[in-house]
Amino acid sequence: MPAAPTPASVDEYIARFPPEVAEILERIRRLAADVVPGSGETISYQMPTVTIDGDALLYYAGWAKHIGIYPIPRFDGPLEAEVAPYRAAKDSLRLPLNRPMPYDLIERVLTAMAERHD
């Protein structure tokens, strides 16, 4: 079976998912726009990408059983302890779809990453 073509836009990417997953992806999208002033978005590596000044800040993707967020550096202090249960690999988060989505944690991660970008 051939791979699906790269989506042309974040809207097209999100539209490929069932409504309950699309709603989560759309909420992450809005959260990024609200939390990271001046951010943009694009498709890179076939997934939605939050950008600052044209540079990739964070990627997010929908999967069968989770939402993935990449790359996630090591954080200092309490934030690292909060993301630790979701780390799937050293630089990614796996947020299970069968549990409440931790939007407050996603917001703190976005904020910390934007601050690091400055």
C-alpha positions as CSV (number, residue, x, y, z in Angstrom):
1,M,0.0,0.0,0.0
2,P,1.5,3.4,-1.0
3,A,2.1,6.0,1.7
4,A,-0.4,8.8,2.0
5,P,0.7,11.9,0.2
6,T,2.1,14.7,2.4
7,P,-0.7,17.0,3.4
8,A,-0.6,20.4,1.8
9,S,-1.7,22.2,5.0
10,V,-2.4,21.7,8.7
11,D,-6.1,21.8,7.9
12,E,-5.7,18.9,5.5
13,Y,-3.6,17.0,8.0
14,I,-6.2,17.4,10.8
15,A,-9.1,16.5,8.4
16,R,-7.6,13.0,7.9
17,F,-8.5,12.0,11.5
18,P,-11.7,10.9,13.2
19,P,-13.5,13.8,14.8
20,E,-12.5,13.1,18.3
21,V,-8.8,13.1,17.4
22,A,-9.2,16.0,15.0
23,E,-10.6,18.0,17.9
24,I,-7.5,17.3,20.0
25,L,-5.2,18.3,17.2
26,E,-7.1,21.5,16.5
27,R,-7.0,22.4,20.2
28,I,-3.2,21.9,20.3
29,R,-3.0,24.0,17.2
30,R,-5.0,26.9,18.8
31,L,-3.0,26.5,22.0
32,A,0.3,27.0,20.2
33,A,-1.1,30.1,18.4
34,D,-2.2,31.5,21.8
35,V,0.8,30.6,23.8
36,V,3.6,31.4,21.3
37,P,3.1,35.0,20.1
38,G,4.1,35.5,16.5
39,S,4.3,31.7,15.8
40,G,3.4,30.3,12.5
41,E,2.6,26.8,11.2
42,T,3.6,24.6,8.4
43,I,3.8,20.9,7.5
44,S,7.2,19.4,7.9
45,Y,8.1,15.7,8.1
46,Q,4.4,15.2,7.1
47,M,3.1,16.6,10.4
48,P,2.0,20.0,11.8
49,T,4.9,22.1,12.9
50,V,4.8,25.2,15.1
51,T,7.4,27.7,13.8
52,I,9.0,30.9,15.2
53,D,10.7,33.1,12.6
54,G,10.5,30.3,10.1
55,D,12.3,27.8,12.4
56,A,10.6,24.7,13.7
57,L,9.8,24.9,17.3
58,L,7.6,21.8,17.9
59,Y,6.0,19.1,15.8
60,Y,2.8,17.3,16.8
61,A,1.1,14.2,15.2
62,G,-1.9,12.0,15.6
63,W,-1.4,8.3,15.9
64,A,-3.8,5.3,16.4
65,K,-3.5,5.4,20.2
66,H,-1.7,8.6,21.1
67,I,-0.7,12.2,20.2
68,G,3.0,12.6,19.7
69,I,4.9,15.8,20.4
70,Y,8.5,16.3,19.2
71,P,11.3,17.2,20.0
72,I,11.1,17.7,23.7
73,P,14.3,18.6,25.3
74,R,15.1,18.0,29.0
75,F,13.6,20.6,31.2
76,D,14.7,22.0,34.5
77,G,12.9,21.3,37.7
78,P,9.2,20.5,38.1
79,L,8.4,20.6,34.4
80,E,10.7,17.7,33.7
81,A,9.0,15.7,36.4
82,E,5.6,16.4,34.9
83,V,6.6,15.4,31.3
84,A,8.6,12.3,32.5
85,P,5.5,9.9,32.6
86,Y,4.8,10.8,28.9
87,R,8.3,10.4,27.5
88,A,8.4,7.7,24.9
89,A,11.9,8.4,23.8
90,K,14.5,10.8,25.0
91,D,13.0,13.6,22.9
92,S,9.3,12.9,22.4
93,L,6.1,12.8,24.3
94,R,3.4,10.2,23.9
95,L,0.0,11.4,25.1
96,P,-2.5,8.5,25.2
97,L,-5.8,9.1,23.6
98,N,-7.6,6.9,26.2
99,R,-6.8,9.4,29.0
100,P,-7.6,13.0,29.5
101,M,-5.4,15.1,27.3
102,P,-3.0,17.2,29.5
103,Y,-3.6,20.5,27.7
104,D,-2.2,22.5,30.7
105,L,1.1,20.5,30.4
106,I,1.2,21.1,26.6
107,E,0.8,24.8,27.3
108,R,3.7,24.8,29.8
109,V,5.9,22.8,27.3
110,L,5.1,25.3,24.5
111,T,5.9,28.2,26.8
112,A,9.2,26.7,27.9
113,M,10.3,25.9,24.4
114,A,9.4,29.4,23.2
115,E,11.4,30.9,26.0
116,R,14.4,28.7,25.0
117,H,14.1,29.9,21.4
118,D,14.5,33.6,22.4
